């Protein structure tokens, strides 16, 4: 049996990992353990570990890193706890390989522990760039500590190789989020509205805003977007909660206040979960904010995306995505433009650049090949790009 461990610290990350986790679960040659940590265990972010429990995986390693405060000092303290608790957890599980997706500080802590404890890491979504968030440095650091690399497109593959990783260990497999979009059974607009207890008749948009973590705690930019929304009284809004980065609590508090004040046309949901989120996107007019899902997954629906600010600056995007600053006038103009027939035609003609729905199958096949055929050596050589 191959002992595979998969780390998840946030709702978004788990939603992306689900198809791969089920592939692991169905394979009789794999003994799967999921490490559940980070904001999954926080009431502030909706206790999203409950969504994992519903999927009934046989082995969960639940590790609380006491994510009580999401300001910079609180995050640093949680990272200190994470190093100790993750090392104890890895001693208990002792996997043949750890799978880590993305770029967050919790994932960085787990990668660091595995690197020191000589546990090979398979990293998903390396090579990407987000200039407006400190996640950028965490992502590249995780890549350097990893042995296998599963990237979403060829340009990101080139970037991982540029970091000195051998091309023989870097694989373009597409994005797991696109696989969810293609294969997951989604809810109708009426079903979604009934479940949320919110009338979705008419047009609505989906909004997710995370902190721009390289800005020193200032979230005043959110007011530019809310002022623009004020001018569109006929448009309904589904706000989803921010993540546990520094400043996330402040953003959530402000959005909750706004949604309550405008409760006839706005709703705030801490966490939609992957099925409700994709269902909401499928029936919406457009998506707005600064989430990576807007750049990577939403264009696969052929839906317009208004990406605001610098958080996702540097990512490859389709023509469905419009990039603008946090400016009321430009946000208003973009909200008008994305609902035009011209923008709909642009989206319908855009290519899906992040895969065909078989990402998890490719990852599983490659991982088993390396593990079963003893191809892994942790003494990596730096690959020089010439």
C-alpha positions as CSV (number, residue, x, y, z in Angstrom):
1,X,0.0,0.0,0.0
2,X,1.1,3.5,-0.8
3,X,0.6,5.9,2.1
4,X,-0.5,9.2,0.7
5,X,-1.2,12.3,2.8
6,X,-3.1,15.3,1.5
7,X,-3.0,18.7,3.3
8,X,-5.9,21.1,3.4
9,X,-6.1,24.4,5.4
10,X,-8.9,26.3,3.7
11,X,-12.4,25.8,2.1
12,X,-11.2,26.9,-1.4
13,X,-8.3,24.5,-1.4
14,X,-10.4,21.5,-0.2
15,X,-13.0,22.3,-2.9
16,X,-10.3,22.1,-5.6
17,X,-8.7,18.9,-4.1
18,X,-12.0,16.9,-3.9
19,X,-11.8,15.1,-7.3
20,X,-8.2,14.0,-6.5
21,X,-9.1,12.9,-3.0
22,X,-11.9,10.7,-4.4
23,X,-9.5,9.2,-6.9
24,X,-7.2,8.3,-4.1
25,X,-10.1,6.9,-2.0
26,X,-11.2,4.7,-4.8
27,X,-7.7,3.2,-5.5
28,X,-7.2,0.1,-3.5
29,X,-3.5,0.4,-3.6
30,X,-3.5,3.7,-1.7
31,X,-3.9,4.3,2.0
32,X,-5.1,7.9,2.2
33,X,-4.9,10.4,5.1
34,X,-6.2,13.9,4.9
35,X,-4.6,16.5,7.2
36,X,-7.3,19.1,8.1
37,X,-6.1,22.3,9.6
38,X,-6.1,26.1,9.4
39,X,-9.4,28.0,8.9
40,X,-11.4,24.7,8.5
41,X,-11.4,24.6,12.3
42,X,-12.4,28.2,12.9
43,X,-15.9,29.4,13.6
44,X,-15.2,32.7,12.0
45,X,-14.8,31.0,8.6
46,X,-17.8,28.7,8.9
47,X,-16.3,25.5,10.5
48,X,-15.7,24.1,7.0
49,X,-14.2,20.9,8.3
50,X,-17.9,19.8,8.5
51,X,-18.0,19.7,4.7
52,X,-15.0,17.3,4.8
53,X,-16.8,15.1,7.3
54,X,-19.8,14.8,4.9
55,X,-17.5,13.2,2.3
56,X,-16.8,10.3,4.7
57,X,-13.1,9.8,4.1
58,X,-11.8,7.0,6.3
59,X,-8.7,8.7,7.8
60,X,-8.5,12.3,8.9
61,X,-5.7,13.9,10.9
62,X,-7.3,17.0,12.4
63,X,-4.6,19.5,13.6
64,X,-5.7,22.8,15.2
65,X,-3.1,25.6,14.9
66,X,-5.3,28.1,16.9
67,X,-6.0,30.5,14.1
68,X,-7.7,33.0,16.4
69,X,-6.5,36.3,14.8
70,X,-5.7,37.0,11.2
71,X,-3.6,40.1,11.7
72,X,0.2,39.6,11.0
73,X,1.2,38.8,14.5
74,X,-1.6,36.3,15.0
75,X,-0.7,34.6,11.7
76,X,3.0,34.3,12.8
77,X,2.0,32.8,16.1
78,X,-0.3,30.3,14.4
79,X,2.6,29.4,12.1
80,X,4.8,28.7,15.1
81,X,2.2,26.4,16.5
82,X,1.8,24.7,13.1
83,X,5.5,23.8,12.9
84,X,5.2,21.9,16.2
85,X,1.8,20.3,15.6
86,X,2.4,19.3,12.0
87,X,5.7,17.6,12.9
88,X,3.9,15.6,15.5
89,X,1.2,14.7,13.0
90,X,3.7,13.6,10.3
91,X,5.5,11.5,12.9
92,X,2.2,9.7,13.5
93,X,1.2,9.3,9.9
94,X,4.7,8.8,8.3
95,X,3.4,9.0,4.7
96,X,5.3,8.0,1.5
97,X,4.3,11.3,0.0
98,X,2.5,14.6,1.0
99,X,0.3,16.4,-1.5
100,X,0.1,20.2,-1.0
101,X,-1.9,22.6,-3.2
102,X,-1.2,26.3,-3.6
103,X,0.5,29.0,-1.7
104,X,-0.8,29.7,1.8
105,X,1.2,30.1,5.0
106,X,-0.3,27.0,6.5
107,X,0.8,25.0,3.4
108,X,4.3,26.5,3.7
109,X,4.5,25.4,7.3
110,X,3.5,21.8,6.3
111,X,5.9,21.8,3.4
112,X,8.8,22.9,5.7
113,X,8.0,20.2,8.2
114,X,7.9,17.5,5.4
115,X,11.1,18.8,3.9
116,X,13.0,18.4,7.2
117,X,11.3,15.0,7.9
118,X,12.3,13.8,4.5
119,X,8.8,13.2,3.2
120,X,8.6,13.8,-0.6
121,X,6.1,16.5,-1.6
122,X,3.9,16.7,-4.6
123,X,3.0,20.4,-5.2
124,X,-0.1,21.5,-7.2
125,X,-0.5,24.9,-8.8
126,X,3.2,25.9,-8.6
127,X,4.7,28.4,-11.0
128,X,1.9,31.0,-10.7
129,X,2.4,34.6,-9.8
130,X,0.2,36.8,-7.5
131,X,2.1,40.1,-7.1
132,X,-0.5,41.6,-4.7
133,X,-0.2,38.9,-2.0
134,X,2.6,37.5,0.1
135,X,1.4,34.1,-1.0
136,X,3.7,34.5,-4.0
137,X,6.8,33.9,-1.9
138,X,5.2,31.0,0.0
139,X,4.2,29.3,-3.4
140,X,7.7,29.5,-4.8
141,X,9.3,28.3,-1.5
142,X,6.9,25.3,-1.5
143,X,8.0,24.5,-5.1
144,X,11.7,24.5,-4.0
145,X,10.9,22.0,-1.2
146,X,8.8,19.8,-3.5
147,X,9.8,16.8,-5.6
148,X,6.9,16.4,-8.0
149,X,5.2,19.4,-9.6
150,X,1.7,19.5,-11.1
151,X,1.1,22.8,-12.9
152,X,-2.0,24.1,-14.7
153,X,-0.4,25.3,-17.9
154,X,2.8,25.3,-19.9
155,X,3.9,28.8,-18.9
156,X,3.7,27.9,-15.2
157,X,5.7,24.7,-16.0
158,X,8.5,26.9,-17.5
159,X,8.5,29.0,-14.3
160,X,8.9,26.0,-12.0
161,X,11.8,24.8,-14.2
162,X,13.3,28.4,-14.0
163,X,13.3,27.9,-10.2
164,X,15.8,25.1,-10.8
165,X,13.4,22.1,-10.8
166,X,14.2,19.3,-13.3
167,X,11.8,19.2,-16.3
168,X,11.4,15.4,-15.7
169,X,9.6,16.2,-12.5
170,X,7.3,19.0,-13.7
171,X,4.0,18.1,-15.3
172,X,1.3,20.2,-17.0
173,X,-1.9,18.6,-15.9
174,X,-4.5,21.4,-16.0
175,X,-6.5,22.8,-13.0
176,X,-8.5,20.7,-10.6
177,X,-11.1,23.5,-10.4
178,X,-11.9,23.2,-14.1
179,X,-12.4,19.4,-13.5
180,X,-15.0,20.3,-10.8
181,X,-16.8,22.6,-13.3
182,X,-16.9,20.0,-16.0
183,X,-17.8,17.0,-13.9
184,X,-19.7,18.1,-10.8
185,X,-23.5,18.0,-10.6
186,X,-24.7,21.5,-9.9
187,X,-27.9,23.0,-8.4
188,X,-30.5,24.9,-10.3
189,X,-30.9,28.6,-9.6
190,X,-34.1,27.9,-7.7
191,X,-32.5,25.1,-5.6
192,X,-29.7,27.3,-4.7
193,X,-32.0,30.2,-3.7
194,X,-34.0,27.8,-1.5
195,X,-30.9,26.5,0.2
196,X,-29.6,29.9,0.9
197,X,-33.0,31.3,1.9
198,X,-32.5,34.1,-0.6
199,X,-34.6,35.1,-3.6
200,X,-32.4,34.8,-6.7
201,X,-35.1,35.9,-9.2
202,X,-33.6,38.4,-11.6
203,X,-29.9,39.1,-12.3
204,X,-27.2,38.6,-9.6
205,X,-23.5,38.6,-9.3
206,X,-21.1,36.6,-7.1
207,X,-18.5,38.6,-5.2
208,X,-15.4,37.3,-3.3
209,X,-12.8,39.8,-1.9
210,X,-9.6,38.8,-0.2
211,X,-7.1,41.1,1.4
212,X,-4.2,42.5,-0.7
213,X,-1.8,41.3,1.9
214,X,1.1,43.5,0.8
215,X,-1.0,46.5,1.7
216,X,-0.5,47.3,5.4
217,X,-3.9,46.3,6.8
218,X,-5.8,49.0,4.9
219,X,-9.1,47.7,3.4
220,X,-10.6,51.1,2.5
221,X,-10.4,50.0,-1.2
222,X,-13.5,47.8,-0.5
223,X,-15.6,51.0,-0.2
224,X,-14.9,51.8,-3.9
225,X,-16.6,48.6,-4.9
226,X,-19.5,48.9,-2.5
227,X,-20.1,52.5,-3.7
228,X,-20.3,51.2,-7.3
229,X,-22.8,48.4,-6.3
230,X,-25.0,51.1,-4.6
231,X,-25.6,52.5,-8.1
232,X,-27.0,49.2,-9.4
233,X,-30.1,48.8,-7.2
234,X,-31.7,46.2,-9.5
235,X,-28.7,43.8,-9.3
236,X,-28.5,41.3,-6.5
237,X,-25.3,40.2,-4.9
238,X,-24.0,37.0,-3.3
239,X,-21.0,37.9,-1.1
240,X,-18.8,35.0,0.0
241,X,-16.5,35.3,3.0
242,X,-12.9,36.3,2.8
243,X,-10.1,33.9,3.7
244,X,-8.0,34.0,6.9
245,X,-5.2,36.3,5.5
246,X,-4.4,39.4,7.5
247,X,-7.3,41.8,7.0
248,X,-9.9,39.1,6.1
249,X,-11.9,39.7,9.3
250,X,-12.2,43.4,8.5
251,X,-13.4,42.7,5.0
252,X,-16.0,40.2,6.2
253,X,-17.3,42.6,8.9
254,X,-17.8,45.3,6.3
255,X,-19.5,43.0,3.8
256,X,-21.8,41.6,6.5
257,X,-22.8,45.2,7.4
258,X,-23.4,46.1,3.8
259,X,-25.4,42.9,3.1
260,X,-27.6,43.4,6.2
261,X,-28.3,47.0,5.3
262,X,-29.3,45.9,1.7
263,X,-30.7,42.5,2.7
264,X,-33.5,42.6,0.1
265,X,-30.9,42.3,-2.7
266,X,-27.7,41.2,-0.9
267,X,-26.6,38.1,1.1
268,X,-23.4,37.3,2.8
269,X,-22.4,33.6,3.2
270,X,-19.2,32.7,5.1
271,X,-18.6,29.6,2.9
272,X,-20.8,28.4,0.1
273,X,-18.9,25.1,-0.3
274,X,-17.7,24.0,-3.7
275,X,-21.1,22.7,-5.1
276,X,-23.1,25.8,-4.0
277,X,-20.3,28.1,-5.2
278,X,-20.1,26.5,-8.7
279,X,-23.9,26.5,-8.9
280,X,-24.0,30.2,-8.0
281,X,-21.4,31.0,-10.7
282,X,-23.2,29.0,-13.3
283,X,-26.4,31.0,-13.0
284,X,-24.9,34.5,-12.3
285,X,-24.4,37.4,-14.7
286,X,-20.8,37.9,-13.7
287,X,-18.2,37.4,-10.9
288,X,-16.4,40.2,-9.3
289,X,-13.6,40.6,-6.7
290,X,-10.1,39.4,-6.5
291,X,-10.2,35.6,-5.9
292,X,-8.1,33.2,-7.9
293,X,-11.2,31.3,-8.8
294,X,-12.3,34.3,-10.9
295,X,-9.1,34.0,-13.0
296,X,-8.7,30.2,-13.1
297,X,-12.1,28.5,-12.8
298,X,-14.9,30.9,-13.7
299,X,-13.8,31.5,-17.3
300,X,-14.5,27.8,-17.9
301,X,-18.2,28.7,-17.4
302,X,-17.8,31.3,-20.2
303,X,-18.8,33.9,-17.6
304,X,-17.4,37.5,-17.4
305,X,-15.1,38.3,-14.5
306,X,-14.2,41.7,-13.1
307,X,-10.9,41.2,-11.4
308,X,-10.1,44.2,-9.1
309,X,-6.8,45.3,-7.8
310,X,-3.4,43.6,-7.7
311,X,-3.9,40.4,-5.7
312,X,-4.1,38.3,-8.8
313,X,-1.6,40.4,-10.8
314,X,0.7,38.1,-12.8
315,X,-1.6,35.2,-13.3
316,X,-2.4,34.0,-16.8
317,X,-6.0,34.8,-17.7
318,X,-8.6,34.3,-20.5
319,X,-10.4,37.1,-22.3
320,X,-13.3,36.6,-20.0
321,X,-11.4,38.5,-17.3
322,X,-11.3,42.3,-17.1
323,X,-8.6,43.8,-14.9
324,X,-9.3,47.1,-13.2
325,X,-8.1,49.1,-10.1
326,X,-10.1,49.7,-7.0
327,X,-11.9,52.7,-8.5
328,X,-15.6,53.4,-8.3
329,X,-16.0,54.8,-11.8
330,X,-14.1,52.0,-13.5
331,X,-15.9,49.4,-11.5
332,X,-19.3,50.8,-12.5
333,X,-18.2,51.0,-16.2
334,X,-17.0,47.4,-16.0
335,X,-20.3,46.2,-14.4
336,X,-22.1,47.7,-17.3
337,X,-19.8,46.4,-19.9
338,X,-19.7,42.7,-18.7
339,X,-23.5,42.6,-19.1
340,X,-23.4,43.5,-22.8
341,X,-23.8,41.2,-25.8
342,X,-20.3,42.1,-26.9
343,X,-18.8,40.8,-23.7
344,X,-20.9,37.6,-23.9
345,X,-19.6,37.0,-27.4
346,X,-16.0,37.5,-26.1
347,X,-16.6,34.9,-23.3
348,X,-18.2,32.4,-25.6
349,X,-15.3,32.6,-28.0
350,X,-12.6,32.3,-25.3
351,X,-10.5,29.2,-24.9
352,X,-10.3,27.1,-21.8
353,X,-6.6,27.2,-21.0
354,X,-6.6,25.2,-17.8
355,X,-7.5,21.6,-18.8
356,X,-10.1,19.2,-20.1
357,X,-11.4,17.7,-16.8
358,X,-8.9,14.8,-16.4
359,X,-6.4,16.6,-14.0
360,X,-6.9,14.2,-11.1
361,X,-6.5,11.1,-13.2
362,X,-3.1,12.4,-14.6
363,X,-1.9,13.3,-11.1
364,X,-2.7,9.9,-9.7
365,X,-1.0,8.1,-12.6
366,X,2.2,10.1,-12.3
367,X,2.4,9.8,-8.5
368,X,1.9,6.1,-8.6
369,X,4.6,5.7,-11.3
370,X,7.2,7.5,-9.2
371,X,6.3,5.8,-6.0
372,X,5.8,2.2,-7.2
373,X,8.9,2.3,-9.4
374,X,11.2,3.9,-6.8
375,X,12.0,6.9,-8.9
376,X,12.2,9.4,-6.0
377,X,15.5,10.6,-4.6
378,X,15.5,13.7,-2.3
379,X,19.0,14.7,-3.4
380,X,17.8,17.0,-6.1
381,X,20.2,18.7,-8.5
382,X,19.6,22.3,-9.4
383,X,18.5,22.5,-13.1
384,X,20.2,25.4,-14.9
385,X,18.1,27.0,-17.7
386,X,20.5,27.7,-20.6
